[in-house]
Amino acid sequence: MPTTLTLKNIPDGVYERLKHSAETHRRSMNSEAIVCLEAALLPSKPTPAERLARARALRGTLPKRKFRARDIEAMKREGRS
């Protein structure tokens, strides 16, 4: 269930920026404040392109040799050291 939050003593500059942003996005001040809070506080989900770029970067850190199944099993037994 949504909760109500009342903000007091908002600095004039912050209020004006929020108001301008709400007008720009055609949102109410309340909706704009929620969007801003979500963007600042909730982790963002990486895009598929970002995931792929990270996977490629990690792959680039691996040794340039191919791992055999027995090598992989040995690493598992050793705690992936």
N, C-alpha and C positions, 0 to 999 in steps of 0.2 A: 504494500500500500504506500503510495507516495506520501512524503512528509513535507510540511510547510516550513520554510526558512525565511526569517525576516532579517535583513541586513541593515545595520545602522552605521552612521558616520562614514559613508562611502565618500572617498575623496572626489572632489568635483571633476577632476580630470578623468578618473576612472569611470565615473557616471557618464560623462559626455562621450567617451570612447565606446562604452557599452551601448548607449543610445544610438550613436551613429552606426555601429555595427548592426544593431537590430533593424534599423531603417534600411540599411544596405541589403540585408538578407531577407527583408520583409517578414520579420518575426516580431513578436512582442518582446518587451524587455525581459520578462520572465523566461521565455523560451530561449532567448539569446544567452541569458546568464547560465541556464542549464547546459546549453551547447558548449559554452566556454569552460564550465566546470568539468564536464565530461572529457573535453579535449585535454585539459590540464591534468586530470586525476586518474583517468582510466587508461590502461595500456592499449596502445593501438595495435591492431592486427596487421602484421606485415603483408604486403601484396605478394602475389606469386612471383613477380619479377624480383622483389627484394629477397625472397627466400632462395630463389635460384642463384642470385648473385652471391649470397652468403655461402651456399653450398659449393659454388665454384671456388670461392676464396678459400674455404676450408680444404677443398680438394687440392688446391695449389700448395698447401703446407705439407702434404704427405710426401714421403720419399718417392722418387721417380721410378720405383720398381713395382712390379706386380706382385701382389700377395697371393701365395698359394693357400689352399684350404688348411693345410697342416700348420702354416705360419699363423693363420688367423686363430686356429684352435689353441696353439701354444700361447699366443698373446692373451686370449681369454683366461687361460689357466694362470697366467702370471699377473692377472689384474690389469690387463691392457697397458702395461708399462712401455 
